[in-house]
Structures are given as structure tokens and as C-alpha cells.
């Protein structure tokens, strides 16, 4: 799954990287090194401009809420369970299939976090104290430092308890598409550490290379087979993974230190 990621690039940078034609500066989000479900996130999408005569899609940078709320949902609380959509079944699930064929987006990220559970070990040099099984966070990020474009979907939900003209009546939410984690050896894998992304977690977000961005965002593409092909056969060796501070486990923590590489995983001891 993908339940936490970092997104620190400025909107101005994202406008250039994704060739955005429409962005409202008032929708600027601050850098976020600990993006969690239900937070607002930047998303890139192609869509006709609201109120414009032309119905031609325009590349936009928008702010969406992470956790997709289907249009038919009775409550927005359902979005908490819809932070991820599986690439293998996204075209079949009622919550995602309509968005899959017409409302696709890219969620810019620096990388994503995933946790590995270690084993407790007996430390004889510390008088029999047993090391507590730890959940060590790892940060997965592009080897070349480029933006990670996570494949996503977005959806509109109407809050019928609010007046029709209330701008807060409409929720625009999104989800991250995931796939089976790569089993190829990670570049620069440390001895004793995870050798592949699959060693960290069996799932990973779909990070689309730049040559697939336009096709994925094109709202005129509706063929399920073609769209599913865009999510598969991705090149490997593009990402590296390294241990980071367990401070990221607390969603209230948010600073560049959360993505700083550690020389070795952290450990706790249980007396």
C-alpha cells in the first residue's frame, strides 16, 4: 500500500515540471514531508476549465483531498478507506471504475515511506535485555532525484446538507494506485538491508515515467485495456530505499529531517 509520502516541491516547480497551464496561486500548499491520508495534496490533471466556452482539456495543478469519496457515497467518511486502488482491479471496483476511465491524475511526490518490522534479538552483551521488534521506516525515492509522479484517480462528491451555491458543498478527492512491489535488486542496497522493494512491502505505488504522463492524463482515453497497459511493464532500477528516523511514524512531525538518510536502522531495547 501507500499510506504516507513526502511532497516538498513548490507549486512553481510543479508547474514547470508537468507543463501546467492553469494554476491558482491561492491554492498553494506548504512543503509537506509527512503527507498522510485526509490531507490536502497537489494533483496534476487534464480537464476543461470551469465556465470556459472551449471543452478542450487544460493541464491544471489542483489541490485535492487524499482519500477518494465515490460520488454515490452517503458520507465522506468512506474516503479514509479509499486512499489506495489496486492496479489489478481498479477497472472493476465500483468506487474506482468510473474515475479510471475519465478522471485520472498524477500526485507529485519526493518519495514514499514504508515500514519494515524487524525481529527481537537477545543481546547478551547487555545483560540479557531483549531488543524490541521495531517498525523501521524506509524512504523510497528516485535514484536521480527527479519527481515521483504517482498514478492516481480523482472524484467529485456533493454534500447535500449544504446550499447549492456553497463552494464547500463539493469535495474533490483522490486515491493512489498501487501494484505489486518490484523484486529487482535495489541500486546500492546495503548489506543486511532490504534487497528489493518487495522486501520492504509487497505493494508499492505506481510511479509513472514522464513518457506516460500525457497518455495517463488524457481524459479522451477510455479504453480499459490501454489504460491498464500504462500501469504495467514499468522500468525497474529507478528507485532506491534507505532507513529514516522513526519520527515519521507520528503524523504530527513534519520537517526535512524525516527524509534524511540514516547510516543504519534505529533500534529500541526492552528491559
Rosetta blueprint (number, residue, H / E / L):
1 X L
2 X L
3 X L
4 X E
5 X E
6 X E
7 X E
8 X L
9 X L
10 X L
11 X H
12 X H
13 X H
14 X H
15 X H
16 X H
17 X H
18 X L
19 X L
20 X L
21 X L
22 X E
23 X E
24 X L
25 X H
26 X H
27 X H
28 X L
29 X L
30 X L
31 X L
32 X E
33 X E
34 X E
35 X E
36 X E
37 X L
38 X L
39 X L
40 X E
41 X E
42 X E
43 X E
44 X E
45 X E
46 X E
47 X E
48 X L
49 X L
50 X L
51 X L
52 X L
53 X L
54 X L
55 X L
56 X L
57 X L
58 X E
59 X E
60 X E
61 X E
62 X E
63 X E
64 X E
65 X E
66 X E
67 X L
68 X L
69 X L
70 X L
71 X L
72 X L
73 X L
74 X L
75 X L
76 X H
77 X H
78 X H
79 X H
80 X H
81 X H
82 X L
83 X L
84 X E
85 X E
86 X E
87 X L
88 X L
89 X L
90 X L
91 X L
92 X L
93 X L
94 X L
95 X L
96 X L
97 X H
98 X H
99 X H
100 X H
101 X H
102 X H
103 X L
104 X E
105 X E
106 X E
107 X E
108 X E
109 X E
110 X L
111 X E
112 X E
113 X E
114 X E
115 X E
116 X E
117 X E
118 X L
119 X L
120 X L
121 X L
122 X E
123 X E
124 X H
125 X H
126 X H
127 X L
128 X L
129 X E
130 X E
131 X E
132 X L
133 X L
134 X L
135 X E
136 X E
137 X E
138 X E
139 X E
140 X E
141 X E
142 X E
143 X L
144 X L
145 X L
146 X L
147 X L
148 X E
149 X E
150 X E
151 X E
152 X E
153 X E
154 X E
155 X E
156 X E
157 X E
158 X E
159 X L
160 X L
161 X L
162 X L
163 X L
164 X L
165 X L
166 X L
167 X H
168 X H
169 X H
170 X E
171 X E
172 X E
173 X E
174 X E
175 X E
176 X E
177 X E
178 X E
179 X E
180 X E
181 X L
182 X L
183 X L
184 X L
185 X L
186 X L
187 X L
188 X L
189 X L
190 X L
191 X L
192 X L
193 X L
194 X L
195 X L
196 X L
197 X H
198 X H
199 X H
200 X H
201 X L
202 X L
203 X E
204 X E
205 X E
206 X L
207 X E
208 X L
209 X L
210 X H
211 X H
212 X H
213 X H
214 X H
215 X H
216 X H
217 X H
218 X L
219 X L
220 X L
221 X L
222 X L
223 X L
224 X H
225 X H
226 X H
227 X H
228 X H
229 X H
230 X H
231 X H
232 X L
233 X L
234 X L
235 X L
236 X L
237 X L
238 X L
239 X E
240 X E
241 X E
242 X E
243 X E
244 X L
245 X L
246 X H
247 X H
248 X H
249 X H
250 X L
251 X L
252 X L
253 X L
254 X L
255 X L
256 X H
257 X H
258 X H
259 X H
260 X L
261 X L
262 X L
263 X L
264 X L
265 X L
266 X L
267 X L
268 X L
269 X E
270 X E
271 X L
